[in-house]
């Protein structure tokens, strides 16, 4: 299921006119431009979590694997 106009117009947002959705979009882009960190790998807190707490086990601990239907 896709959100109309992306997440800006998604089910978690109050109903809005196209003009209001445009305002939301512009605000999100403005906030993004103001952020120093652009990708999660630049975040020192996440680096600490991955390096010190997960210690190379991120894939094992954070990913879910579902068995194929009919296979055990």
N, CA, C, O and CB atoms as a CASP TS submission, in Angstrom:
PFRMAT TS
TARGET T0000
AUTHOR 0000-0000-0000
METHOD Language model
MODEL 1
PARENT N/A
ATOM      1  N   UNK     1       0.855  -1.161   0.000  1.00  0.00           N
ATOM      2  CA  UNK     1       0.000   0.000   0.000  1.00  0.00           C
ATOM      3  C   UNK     1       0.908   1.233   0.000  1.00  0.00           C
ATOM      4  O   UNK     1       1.806   1.348   0.834  1.00  0.00           O
ATOM      5  CB  UNK     1      -0.977  -0.007   1.229  1.00  0.00           C
ATOM      6  N   UNK     2       0.679   2.113  -0.900  1.00  0.00           N
ATOM      7  CA  UNK     2       1.474   3.335  -1.000  1.00  0.00           C
ATOM      8  C   UNK     2       0.642   4.517  -0.506  1.00  0.00           C
ATOM      9  O   UNK     2      -0.581   4.541  -0.650  1.00  0.00           O
ATOM     10  CB  UNK     2       1.956   3.571  -2.463  1.00  0.00           C
ATOM     11  N   UNK     3       1.319   5.476   0.067  1.00  0.00           N
ATOM     12  CA  UNK     3       0.644   6.678   0.547  1.00  0.00           C
ATOM     13  C   UNK     3       0.421   7.643  -0.612  1.00  0.00           C
ATOM     14  O   UNK     3       1.315   7.825  -1.439  1.00  0.00           O
ATOM     15  CB  UNK     3       1.462   7.357   1.670  1.00  0.00           C
ATOM     16  N   UNK     4      -0.761   8.267  -0.688  1.00  0.00           N
ATOM     17  CA  UNK     4      -0.977   9.281  -1.716  1.00  0.00           C
ATOM     18  C   UNK     4       0.023  10.423  -1.531  1.00  0.00           C
ATOM     19  O   UNK     4       0.141  10.960  -0.430  1.00  0.00           O
ATOM     20  CB  UNK     4      -2.432   9.816  -1.666  1.00  0.00           C
ATOM     21  N   UNK     5       0.729  10.795  -2.567  1.00  0.00           N
ATOM     22  CA  UNK     5       1.752  11.843  -2.516  1.00  0.00           C
ATOM     23  C   UNK     5       2.899  11.492  -1.575  1.00  0.00           C
ATOM     24  O   UNK     5       3.541  12.385  -1.023  1.00  0.00           O
ATOM     25  CB  UNK     5       1.129  13.156  -2.087  1.00  0.00           C
ATOM     26  N   UNK     6       3.159  10.205  -1.389  1.00  0.00           N
ATOM     27  CA  UNK     6       4.238   9.785  -0.495  1.00  0.00           C
ATOM     28  C   UNK     6       3.840   9.972   0.956  1.00  0.00           C
ATOM     29  O   UNK     6       2.660  10.141   1.264  1.00  0.00           O
ATOM     30  CB  UNK     6       5.519  10.566  -0.793  1.00  0.00           C
ATOM     31  N   UNK     7       4.809   9.942   1.841  1.00  0.00           N
ATOM     32  CA  UNK     7       4.540  10.018   3.277  1.00  0.00           C
ATOM     33  C   UNK     7       3.909  11.343   3.689  1.00  0.00           C
ATOM     34  O   UNK     7       3.240  11.414   4.720  1.00  0.00           O
ATOM     35  CB  UNK     7       5.819   9.808   4.051  1.00  0.00           C
ATOM     36  N   UNK     8       4.111  12.375   2.911  1.00  0.00           N
ATOM     37  CA  UNK     8       3.527  13.685   3.214  1.00  0.00           C
ATOM     38  C   UNK     8       2.010  13.590   3.280  1.00  0.00           C
ATOM     39  O   UNK     8       1.376  14.294   4.066  1.00  0.00           O
ATOM     40  CB  UNK     8       3.950  14.726   2.159  1.00  0.00           C
ATOM     41  N   UNK     9       1.423  12.721   2.459  1.00  0.00           N
ATOM     42  CA  UNK     9      -0.032  12.585   2.433  1.00  0.00           C
ATOM     43  C   UNK     9      -0.484  11.235   2.949  1.00  0.00           C
ATOM     44  O   UNK     9      -1.589  10.794   2.633  1.00  0.00           O
ATOM     45  CB  UNK     9      -0.552  12.792   1.032  1.00  0.00           C
ATOM     46  N   UNK    10       0.343  10.574   3.733  1.00  0.00           N
ATOM     47  CA  UNK    10       0.060   9.214   4.180  1.00  0.00           C
ATOM     48  C   UNK    10      -0.983   9.114   5.269  1.00  0.00           C
ATOM     49  O   UNK    10      -1.464  10.118   5.796  1.00  0.00           O
ATOM     50  CB  UNK    10       1.301   8.587   4.657  1.00  0.00           C
ATOM     51  N   UNK    11      -1.322   7.879   5.593  1.00  0.00           N
ATOM     52  CA  UNK    11      -2.369   7.593   6.562  1.00  0.00           C
ATOM     53  C   UNK    11      -2.090   8.137   7.955  1.00  0.00           C
ATOM     54  O   UNK    11      -3.026   8.357   8.723  1.00  0.00           O
ATOM     55  CB  UNK    11      -2.574   6.129   6.646  1.00  0.00           C
ATOM     56  N   UNK    12      -0.832   8.358   8.297  1.00  0.00           N
ATOM     57  CA  UNK    12      -0.492   8.890   9.607  1.00  0.00           C
ATOM     58  C   UNK    12      -0.615  10.395   9.690  1.00  0.00           C
ATOM     59  O   UNK    12      -0.430  10.974  10.761  1.00  0.00           O
ATOM     60  CB  UNK    12       0.892   8.489   9.969  1.00  0.00           C
ATOM     61  N   UNK    13      -0.922  11.034   8.583  1.00  0.00           N
ATOM     62  CA  UNK    13      -1.039  12.489   8.558  1.00  0.00           C
ATOM     63  C   UNK    13      -2.508  12.885   8.544  1.00  0.00           C
ATOM     64  O   UNK    13      -3.338  12.166   7.987  1.00  0.00           O
ATOM     65  CB  UNK    13      -0.304  13.080   7.333  1.00  0.00           C
ATOM     66  N   UNK    14      -2.838  14.028   9.154  1.00  0.00           N
ATOM     67  CA  UNK    14      -4.226  14.489   9.069  1.00  0.00           C
ATOM     68  C   UNK    14      -4.574  14.837   7.623  1.00  0.00           C
ATOM     69  O   UNK    14      -3.703  15.243   6.854  1.00  0.00           O
ATOM     70  CB  UNK    14      -4.456  15.714   9.991  1.00  0.00           C
ATOM     71  N   UNK    15      -5.835  14.681   7.257  1.00  0.00           N
ATOM     72  CA  UNK    15      -6.233  15.039   5.890  1.00  0.00           C
ATOM     73  C   UNK    15      -5.856  16.489   5.595  1.00  0.00           C
ATOM     74  O   UNK    15      -5.939  17.358   6.463  1.00  0.00           O
ATOM     75  CB  UNK    15      -7.756  14.828   5.688  1.00  0.00           C
ATOM     76  N   UNK    16      -5.441  16.729   4.356  1.00  0.00           N
ATOM     77  CA  UNK    16      -5.009  18.082   4.005  1.00  0.00           C
ATOM     78  C   UNK    16      -5.175  18.327   2.522  1.00  0.00           C
ATOM     79  O   UNK    16      -5.221  17.399   1.715  1.00  0.00           O
ATOM     80  CB  UNK    16      -3.556  18.309   4.414  1.00  0.00           C
ATOM     81  N   UNK    17      -5.263  19.601   2.185  1.00  0.00           N
ATOM     82  CA  UNK    17      -5.336  20.010   0.778  1.00  0.00           C
ATOM     83  C   UNK    17      -3.961  19.849   0.144  1.00  0.00           C
ATOM     84  O   UNK    17      -2.967  19.662   0.844  1.00  0.00           O
ATOM     85  CB  UNK    17      -5.838  21.484   0.643  1.00  0.00           C
ATOM     86  N   UNK    18      -3.908  19.921  -1.165  1.00  0.00           N
ATOM     87  CA  UNK    18      -2.618  19.841  -1.863  1.00  0.00           C
ATOM     88  C   UNK    18      -1.691  20.980  -1.431  1.00  0.00           C
ATOM     89  O   UNK    18      -0.477  20.791  -1.348  1.00  0.00           O
ATOM     90  CB  UNK    18      -2.828  19.881  -3.391  1.00  0.00           C
ATOM     91  N   UNK    19      -2.254  22.157  -1.157  1.00  0.00           N
ATOM     92  CA  UNK    19      -1.438  23.290  -0.717  1.00  0.00           C
ATOM     93  C   UNK    19      -0.799  22.976   0.642  1.00  0.00           C
ATOM     94  O   UNK    19       0.374  23.282   0.857  1.00  0.00           O
ATOM     95  CB  UNK    19      -2.298  24.584  -0.630  1.00  0.00           C
ATOM     96  N   UNK    20      -1.551  22.378   1.544  1.00  0.00           N
ATOM     97  CA  UNK    20      -1.024  22.023   2.865  1.00  0.00           C
ATOM     98  C   UNK    20       0.044  20.936   2.730  1.00  0.00           C
ATOM     99  O   UNK    20       1.061  20.984   3.422  1.00  0.00           O
ATOM    100  CB  UNK    20      -2.165  21.546   3.802  1.00  0.00           C
ATOM    101  N   UNK    21      -0.171  19.974   1.861  1.00  0.00           N
ATOM    102  CA  UNK    21       0.821  18.926   1.630  1.00  0.00           C
ATOM    103  C   UNK    21       2.112  19.520   1.068  1.00  0.00           C
ATOM    104  O   UNK    21       3.206  19.080   1.424  1.00  0.00           O
ATOM    105  CB  UNK    21       0.264  17.858   0.671  1.00  0.00           C
ATOM    106  N   UNK    22       1.989  20.511   0.199  1.00  0.00           N
ATOM    107  CA  UNK    22       3.148  21.198  -0.356  1.00  0.00           C
ATOM    108  C   UNK    22       3.910  21.909   0.763  1.00  0.00           C
ATOM    109  O   UNK    22       5.141  21.882   0.789  1.00  0.00           O
ATOM    110  CB  UNK    22       2.717  22.207  -1.452  1.00  0.00           C
ATOM    111  N   UNK    23       3.186  22.541   1.683  1.00  0.00           N
ATOM    112  CA  UNK    23       3.831  23.208   2.827  1.00  0.00           C
ATOM    113  C   UNK    23       4.600  22.185   3.672  1.00  0.00           C
ATOM    114  O   UNK    23       5.724  22.450   4.101  1.00  0.00           O
ATOM    115  CB  UNK    23       2.772  23.944   3.702  1.00  0.00           C
ATOM    116  N   UNK    24       3.994  21.021   3.909  1.00  0.00           N
ATOM    117  CA  UNK    24       4.666  19.966   4.677  1.00  0.00           C
ATOM    118  C   UNK    24       5.951  19.537   3.977  1.00  0.00           C
ATOM    119  O   UNK    24       7.000  19.399   4.606  1.00  0.00           O
ATOM    120  CB  UNK    24       3.731  18.750   4.870  1.00  0.00           C
ATOM    121  N   UNK    25       5.851  19.329   2.666  1.00  0.00           N
ATOM    122  CA  UNK    25       7.010  18.890   1.896  1.00  0.00           C
ATOM    123  C   UNK    25       8.132  19.936   1.982  1.00  0.00           C
ATOM    124  O   UNK    25       9.289  19.583   2.211  1.00  0.00           O
ATOM    125  CB  UNK    25       6.615  18.637   0.420  1.00  0.00           C
ATOM    126  N   UNK    26       7.800  21.193   1.802  1.00  0.00           N
ATOM    127  CA  UNK    26       8.801  22.252   1.855  1.00  0.00           C
ATOM    128  C   UNK    26       9.444  22.325   3.240  1.00  0.00           C
ATOM    129  O   UNK    26      10.648  22.560   3.346  1.00  0.00           O
ATOM    130  CB  UNK    26       8.169  23.602   1.491  1.00  0.00           C
ATOM    131  N   UNK    27       8.662  22.129   4.298  1.00  0.00           N
ATOM    132  CA  UNK    27       9.203  22.161   5.659  1.00  0.00           C
ATOM    133  C   UNK    27      10.169  21.007   5.892  1.00  0.00           C
ATOM    134  O   UNK    27      11.199  21.178   6.544  1.00  0.00           O
ATOM    135  CB  UNK    27       8.068  22.110   6.687  1.00  0.00           C
ATOM    136  N   UNK    28       9.840  19.840   5.364  1.00  0.00           N
ATOM    137  CA  UNK    28      10.726  18.685   5.527  1.00  0.00           C
ATOM    138  C   UNK    28      12.035  18.915   4.786  1.00  0.00           C
ATOM    139  O   UNK    28      13.103  18.625   5.326  1.00  0.00           O
ATOM    140  CB  UNK    28      10.044  17.397   5.021  1.00  0.00           C
ATOM    141  N   UNK    29      11.979  19.426   3.571  1.00  0.00           N
ATOM    142  CA  UNK    29      13.206  19.712   2.820  1.00  0.00           C
ATOM    143  C   UNK    29      14.037  20.776   3.528  1.00  0.00           C
ATOM    144  O   UNK    29      15.263  20.674   3.567  1.00  0.00           O
ATOM    145  CB  UNK    29      12.870  20.170   1.388  1.00  0.00           C
ATOM    146  N   UNK    30      13.392  21.788   4.085  1.00  0.00           N
ATOM    147  CA  UNK    30      14.111  22.843   4.806  1.00  0.00           C
ATOM    148  C   UNK    30      14.800  22.267   6.044  1.00  0.00           C
ATOM    149  O   UNK    30      15.954  22.593   6.319  1.00  0.00           O
ATOM    150  CB  UNK    30      13.143  23.984   5.211  1.00  0.00           C
ATOM    151  N   UNK    31      14.099  21.416   6.789  1.00  0.00           N
ATOM    152  CA  UNK    31      14.695  20.786   7.969  1.00  0.00           C
ATOM    153  C   UNK    31      15.862  19.894   7.569  1.00  0.00           C
ATOM    154  O   UNK    31      16.882  19.863   8.257  1.00  0.00           O
ATOM    155  CB  UNK    31      13.643  19.968   8.738  1.00  0.00           C
ATOM    156  N   UNK    32      15.723  19.172   6.468  1.00  0.00           N
ATOM    157  CA  UNK    32      16.801  18.302   5.999  1.00  0.00           C
ATOM    158  C   UNK    32      18.037  19.110   5.618  1.00  0.00           C
ATOM    159  O   UNK    32      19.161  18.704   5.915  1.00  0.00           O
ATOM    160  CB  UNK    32      16.330  17.470   4.804  1.00  0.00           C
ATOM    161  N   UNK    33      17.839  20.233   4.974  1.00  0.00           N
ATOM    162  CA  UNK    33      18.973  21.084   4.587  1.00  0.00           C
ATOM    163  C   UNK    33      19.735  21.586   5.809  1.00  0.00           C
ATOM    164  O   UNK    33      20.947  21.789   5.740  1.00  0.00           O
ATOM    165  CB  UNK    33      18.487  22.275   3.751  1.00  0.00           C
ATOM    166  N   UNK    34      19.039  21.788   6.925  1.00  0.00           N
ATOM    167  CA  UNK    34      19.662  22.306   8.140  1.00  0.00           C
ATOM    168  C   UNK    34      20.429  21.225   8.912  1.00  0.00           C
ATOM    169  O   UNK    34      21.239  21.550   9.780  1.00  0.00           O
ATOM    170  CB  UNK    34      18.604  22.923   9.037  1.00  0.00           C
ATOM    171  N   UNK    35      20.186  19.961   8.610  1.00  0.00           N
ATOM    172  CA  UNK    35      20.848  18.871   9.336  1.00  0.00           C
ATOM    173  C   UNK    35      22.308  18.734   8.926  1.00  0.00           C
ATOM    174  O   UNK    35      22.642  18.766   7.742  1.00  0.00           O
ATOM    175  CB  UNK    35      20.116  17.551   9.097  1.00  0.00           C
ATOM    176  N   UNK    36      23.167  18.580   9.923  1.00  0.00           N
ATOM    177  CA  UNK    36      24.575  18.334   9.641  1.00  0.00           C
ATOM    178  C   UNK    36      24.784  16.912   9.141  1.00  0.00           C
ATOM    179  O   UNK    36      25.575  16.681   8.227  1.00  0.00           O
ATOM    180  CB  UNK    36      25.425  18.588  10.888  1.00  0.00           C
ATOM    181  N   UNK    37      24.080  15.964   9.735  1.00  0.00           N
ATOM    182  CA  UNK    37      24.229  14.559   9.379  1.00  0.00           C
ATOM    183  C   UNK    37      23.240  14.210   8.280  1.00  0.00           C
ATOM    184  O   UNK    37      22.036  14.424   8.424  1.00  0.00           O
ATOM    185  CB  UNK    37      24.020  13.649  10.611  1.00  0.00           C
ATOM    186  N   UNK    38      23.750  13.674   7.187  1.00  0.00           N
ATOM    187  CA  UNK    38      22.884  13.349   6.054  1.00  0.00           C
ATOM    188  C   UNK    38      22.635  11.853   5.917  1.00  0.00           C
ATOM    189  O   UNK    38      21.643  11.441   5.316  1.00  0.00           O
ATOM    190  CB  UNK    38      23.489  13.877   4.776  1.00  0.00           C
ATOM    191  N   UNK    39      23.527  11.040   6.470  1.00  0.00           N
ATOM    192  CA  UNK    39      23.349   9.594   6.376  1.00  0.00           C
ATOM    193  C   UNK    39      23.594   8.994   7.758  1.00  0.00           C
ATOM    194  O   UNK    39      24.403   9.525   8.519  1.00  0.00           O
ATOM    195  CB  UNK    39      24.313   8.968   5.307  1.00  0.00           C
ATOM    196  N   UNK    40      22.915   7.898   8.098  1.00  0.00           N
ATOM    197  CA  UNK    40      23.054   7.306   9.427  1.00  0.00           C
ATOM    198  C   UNK    40      24.497   6.968   9.798  1.00  0.00           C
ATOM    199  O   UNK    40      24.865   7.043  10.971  1.00  0.00           O
ATOM    200  CB  UNK    40      22.220   6.067   9.511  1.00  0.00           C
ATOM    201  N   UNK    41      25.306   6.601   8.828  1.00  0.00           N
ATOM    202  CA  UNK    41      26.685   6.222   9.110  1.00  0.00           C
ATOM    203  C   UNK    41      27.500   7.381   9.669  1.00  0.00           C
ATOM    204  O   UNK    41      28.570   7.154  10.233  1.00  0.00           O
ATOM    205  CB  UNK    41      27.341   5.696   7.857  1.00  0.00           C
ATOM    206  N   UNK    42      27.026   8.616   9.528  1.00  0.00           N
ATOM    207  CA  UNK    42      27.731   9.784  10.049  1.00  0.00           C
ATOM    208  C   UNK    42      27.372  10.068  11.507  1.00  0.00           C
ATOM    209  O   UNK    42      28.009  10.909  12.142  1.00  0.00           O
ATOM    210  CB  UNK    42      27.420  11.001   9.195  1.00  0.00           C
ATOM    211  N   UNK    43      26.376   9.392  12.040  1.00  0.00           N
ATOM    212  CA  UNK    43      25.875   9.667  13.377  1.00  0.00           C
ATOM    213  C   UNK    43      26.759   8.986  14.425  1.00  0.00           C
ATOM    214  O   UNK    43      26.835   7.757  14.449  1.00  0.00           O
ATOM    215  CB  UNK    43      24.414   9.197  13.512  1.00  0.00           C
ATOM    216  N   UNK    44      27.429   9.754  15.294  1.00  0.00           N
ATOM    217  CA  UNK    44      28.311   9.156  16.301  1.00  0.00           C
ATOM    218  C   UNK    44      27.582   8.207  17.252  1.00  0.00           C
ATOM    219  O   UNK    44      28.162   7.215  17.691  1.00  0.00           O
ATOM    220  CB  UNK    44      28.980  10.245  17.101  1.00  0.00           C
ATOM    221  N   UNK    45      26.324   8.495  17.574  1.00  0.00           N
ATOM    222  CA  UNK    45      25.570   7.618  18.472  1.00  0.00           C
ATOM    223  C   UNK    45      25.338   6.257  17.818  1.00  0.00           C
ATOM    224  O   UNK    45      25.469   5.224  18.476  1.00  0.00           O
ATOM    225  CB  UNK    45      24.220   8.263  18.857  1.00  0.00           C
ATOM    226  N   UNK    46      24.995   6.247  16.531  1.00  0.00           N
ATOM    227  CA  UNK    46      24.795   4.971  15.839  1.00  0.00           C
ATOM    228  C   UNK    46      26.108   4.234  15.673  1.00  0.00           C
ATOM    229  O   UNK    46      26.150   3.008  15.774  1.00  0.00           O
ATOM    230  CB  UNK    46      24.145   5.194  14.472  1.00  0.00           C
ATOM    231  N   UNK    47      27.177   4.964  15.422  1.00  0.00           N
ATOM    232  CA  UNK    47      28.482   4.318  15.313  1.00  0.00           C
ATOM    233  C   UNK    47      28.821   3.602  16.617  1.00  0.00           C
ATOM    234  O   UNK    47      29.329   2.481  16.602  1.00  0.00           O
ATOM    235  CB  UNK    47      29.577   5.351  14.962  1.00  0.00           C
ATOM    236  N   UNK    48      28.542   4.247  17.734  1.00  0.00           N
ATOM    237  CA  UNK    48      28.775   3.618  19.036  1.00  0.00           C
ATOM    238  C   UNK    48      27.931   2.347  19.183  1.00  0.00           C
ATOM    239  O   UNK    48      28.439   1.311  19.613  1.00  0.00           O
ATOM    240  CB  UNK    48      28.452   4.607  20.178  1.00  0.00           C
ATOM    241  N   UNK    49      26.663   2.426  18.832  1.00  0.00           N
ATOM    242  CA  UNK    49      25.783   1.258  18.946  1.00  0.00           C
ATOM    243  C   UNK    49      26.318   0.102  18.110  1.00  0.00           C
ATOM    244  O   UNK    49      26.428  -1.024  18.595  1.00  0.00           O
ATOM    245  CB  UNK    49      24.349   1.612  18.506  1.00  0.00           C
ATOM    246  N   UNK    50      26.648   0.382  16.860  1.00  0.00           N
ATOM    247  CA  UNK    50      27.131  -0.688  15.979  1.00  0.00           C
ATOM    248  C   UNK    50      28.490  -1.218  16.421  1.00  0.00           C
ATOM    249  O   UNK    50      28.703  -2.430  16.442  1.00  0.00           O
ATOM    250  CB  UNK    50      27.218  -0.188  14.542  1.00  0.00           C
ATOM    251  N   UNK    51      29.406  -0.329  16.772  1.00  0.00           N
ATOM    252  CA  UNK    51      30.768  -0.756  17.094  1.00  0.00           C
ATOM    253  C   UNK    51      30.901  -1.349  18.494  1.00  0.00           C
ATOM    254  O   UNK    51      31.586  -2.354  18.682  1.00  0.00           O
ATOM    255  CB  UNK    51      31.707   0.409  16.957  1.00  0.00           C
ATOM    256  N   UNK    52      30.254  -0.733  19.468  1.00  0.00           N
ATOM    257  CA  UNK    52      30.461  -1.132  20.863  1.00  0.00           C
ATOM    258  C   UNK    52      29.392  -2.060  21.414  1.00  0.00           C
ATOM    259  O   UNK    52      29.696  -2.928  22.232  1.00  0.00           O
ATOM    260  CB  UNK    52      30.531   0.079  21.717  1.00  0.00           C
ATOM    261  N   UNK    53      28.157  -1.895  20.987  1.00  0.00           N
ATOM    262  CA  UNK    53      27.085  -2.709  21.545  1.00  0.00           C
ATOM    263  C   UNK    53      26.776  -3.942  20.687  1.00  0.00           C
ATOM    264  O   UNK    53      26.635  -5.047  21.211  1.00  0.00           O
ATOM    265  CB  UNK    53      25.835  -1.869  21.702  1.00  0.00           C
ATOM    266  N   UNK    54      26.673  -3.750  19.393  1.00  0.00           N
ATOM    267  CA  UNK    54      26.346  -4.886  18.514  1.00  0.00           C
ATOM    268  C   UNK    54      27.579  -5.691  18.127  1.00  0.00           C
ATOM    269  O   UNK    54      27.479  -6.885  17.845  1.00  0.00           O
ATOM    270  CB  UNK    54      25.648  -4.390  17.255  1.00  0.00           C
ATOM    271  N   UNK    55      28.726  -5.053  18.111  1.00  0.00           N
ATOM    272  CA  UNK    55      30.021  -5.708  17.868  1.00  0.00           C
ATOM    273  C   UNK    55      29.997  -6.707  16.717  1.00  0.00           C
ATOM    274  O   UNK    55      30.351  -7.873  16.891  1.00  0.00           O
ATOM    275  CB  UNK    55      30.472  -6.413  19.115  1.00  0.00           C
ATOM    276  N   UNK    56      29.580  -6.246  15.547  1.00  0.00           N
ATOM    277  CA  UNK    56      29.592  -7.093  14.364  1.00  0.00           C
ATOM    278  C   UNK    56      28.416  -8.047  14.252  1.00  0.00           C
ATOM    279  O   UNK    56      28.380  -8.869  13.336  1.00  0.00           O
ATOM    280  CB  UNK    56      30.836  -7.869  14.339  1.00  0.00           C
ATOM    281  N   UNK    57      27.456  -7.958  15.158  1.00  0.00           N
ATOM    282  CA  UNK    57      26.307  -8.872  15.139  1.00  0.00           C
ATOM    283  C   UNK    57      25.031  -8.187  14.650  1.00  0.00           C
ATOM    284  O   UNK    57      23.937  -8.722  14.831  1.00  0.00           O
ATOM    285  CB  UNK    57      26.075  -9.449  16.530  1.00  0.00           C
ATOM    286  N   UNK    58      25.159  -7.012  14.035  1.00  0.00           N
ATOM    287  CA  UNK    58      23.988  -6.240  13.617  1.00  0.00           C
ATOM    288  C   UNK    58      23.087  -7.047  12.700  1.00  0.00           C
ATOM    289  O   UNK    58      21.876  -7.097  12.912  1.00  0.00           O
ATOM    290  CB  UNK    58      24.419  -4.958  12.921  1.00  0.00           C
ATOM    291  N   UNK    59      23.653  -7.673  11.692  1.00  0.00           N
ATOM    292  CA  UNK    59      22.822  -8.420  10.738  1.00  0.00           C
ATOM    293  C   UNK    59      22.086  -9.550  11.460  1.00  0.00           C
ATOM    294  O   UNK    59      20.890  -9.755  11.250  1.00  0.00           O
ATOM    295  CB  UNK    59      23.690  -8.991   9.579  1.00  0.00           C
ATOM    296  N   UNK    60      22.789 -10.258  12.286  1.00  0.00           N
ATOM    297  CA  UNK    60      22.195 -11.379  13.027  1.00  0.00           C
ATOM    298  C   UNK    60      21.082 -10.912  13.965  1.00  0.00           C
ATOM    299  O   UNK    60      20.037 -11.557  14.061  1.00  0.00           O
ATOM    300  CB  UNK    60      23.274 -12.112  13.829  1.00  0.00           C
ATOM    301  N   UNK    61      21.305  -9.801  14.652  1.00  0.00           N
ATOM    302  CA  UNK    61      20.364  -9.345  15.666  1.00  0.00           C
ATOM    303  C   UNK    61      19.235  -8.461  15.142  1.00  0.00           C
ATOM    304  O   UNK    61      18.162  -8.411  15.743  1.00  0.00           O
ATOM    305  CB  UNK    61      21.102  -8.611  16.711  1.00  0.00           C
ATOM    306  N   UNK    62      19.465  -7.769  14.039  1.00  0.00           N
ATOM    307  CA  UNK    62      18.491  -6.774  13.578  1.00  0.00           C
ATOM    308  C   UNK    62      17.702  -7.176  12.336  1.00  0.00           C
ATOM    309  O   UNK    62      16.808  -6.443  11.914  1.00  0.00           O
ATOM    310  CB  UNK    62      19.192  -5.499  13.303  1.00  0.00           C
ATOM    311  N   UNK    63      18.013  -8.318  11.747  1.00  0.00           N
ATOM    312  CA  UNK    63      17.310  -8.746  10.546  1.00  0.00           C
ATOM    313  C   UNK    63      16.469  -9.980  10.839  1.00  0.00           C
ATOM    314  O   UNK    63      16.874 -10.855  11.603  1.00  0.00           O
ATOM    315  CB  UNK    63      18.301  -9.031   9.409  1.00  0.00           C
ATOM    316  N   UNK    64      15.318 -10.037  10.235  1.00  0.00           N
ATOM    317  CA  UNK    64      14.413 -11.177  10.400  1.00  0.00           C
ATOM    318  C   UNK    64      14.459 -12.020   9.141  1.00  0.00           C
ATOM    319  O   UNK    64      14.415 -11.497   8.027  1.00  0.00           O
ATOM    320  CB  UNK    64      12.957 -10.710  10.700  1.00  0.00           C
ATOM    321  N   UNK    65      14.546 -13.299   9.321  1.00  0.00           N
ATOM    322  CA  UNK    65      14.541 -14.225   8.191  1.00  0.00           C
ATOM    323  C   UNK    65      13.304 -15.101   8.308  1.00  0.00           C
ATOM    324  O   UNK    65      13.079 -15.731   9.341  1.00  0.00           O
ATOM    325  CB  UNK    65      15.846 -15.091   8.150  1.00  0.00           C
ATOM    326  N   UNK    66      12.515 -15.140   7.268  1.00  0.00           N
ATOM    327  CA  UNK    66      11.314 -15.943   7.241  1.00  0.00           C
ATOM    328  C   UNK    66      11.574 -17.198   6.425  1.00  0.00           C
ATOM    329  O   UNK    66      12.157 -17.124   5.343  1.00  0.00           O
ATOM    330  CB  UNK    66      10.128 -15.145   6.667  1.00  0.00           C
ATOM    331  N   UNK    67      11.153 -18.335   6.927  1.00  0.00           N
ATOM    332  CA  UNK    67      11.343 -19.562   6.132  1.00  0.00           C
ATOM    333  C   UNK    67      10.450 -19.520   4.904  1.00  0.00           C
ATOM    334  O   UNK    67       9.359 -18.950   4.929  1.00  0.00           O
ATOM    335  CB  UNK    67      11.037 -20.832   6.979  1.00  0.00           C
ATOM    336  N   UNK    68      10.924 -20.123   3.848  1.00  0.00           N
ATOM    337  CA  UNK    68      10.117 -20.220   2.634  1.00  0.00           C
ATOM    338  C   UNK    68       8.927 -21.107   2.889  1.00  0.00           C
ATOM    339  O   UNK    68       9.021 -22.063   3.659  1.00  0.00           O
ATOM    340  CB  UNK    68      10.943 -20.758   1.457  1.00  0.00           C
ATOM    341  N   UNK    69       7.814 -20.813   2.262  1.00  0.00           N
ATOM    342  CA  UNK    69       6.584 -21.572   2.457  1.00  0.00           C
ATOM    343  C   UNK    69       6.826 -23.046   2.107  1.00  0.00           C
ATOM    344  O   UNK    69       7.328 -23.354   1.026  1.00  0.00           O
ATOM    345  CB  UNK    69       5.432 -20.983   1.592  1.00  0.00           C
ATOM    346  N   UNK    70       6.478 -23.932   2.999  1.00  0.00           N
ATOM    347  CA  UNK    70       6.589 -25.357   2.744  1.00  0.00           C
ATOM    348  C   UNK    70       7.954 -25.925   2.991  1.00  0.00           C
ATOM    349  O   UNK    70       8.147 -27.130   2.830  1.00  0.00           O
ATOM    350  CB  UNK    70       6.203 -25.639   1.369  1.00  0.00           C
ATOM    351  N   UNK    71       8.927 -25.100   3.381  1.00  0.00           N
ATOM    352  CA  UNK    71      10.281 -25.568   3.661  1.00  0.00           C
ATOM    353  C   UNK    71      10.566 -25.374   5.149  1.00  0.00           C
ATOM    354  O   UNK    71      10.198 -24.354   5.730  1.00  0.00           O
ATOM    355  CB  UNK    71      11.333 -24.811   2.784  1.00  0.00           C
ATOM    356  N   UNK    72      11.206 -26.333   5.745  1.00  0.00           N
ATOM    357  CA  UNK    72      11.515 -26.213   7.181  1.00  0.00           C
ATOM    358  C   UNK    72      12.973 -26.269   7.428  1.00  0.00           C
ATOM    359  O   UNK    72      13.408 -26.183   8.576  1.00  0.00           O
ATOM    360  CB  UNK    72      10.839 -27.290   7.975  1.00  0.00           C
TER
END
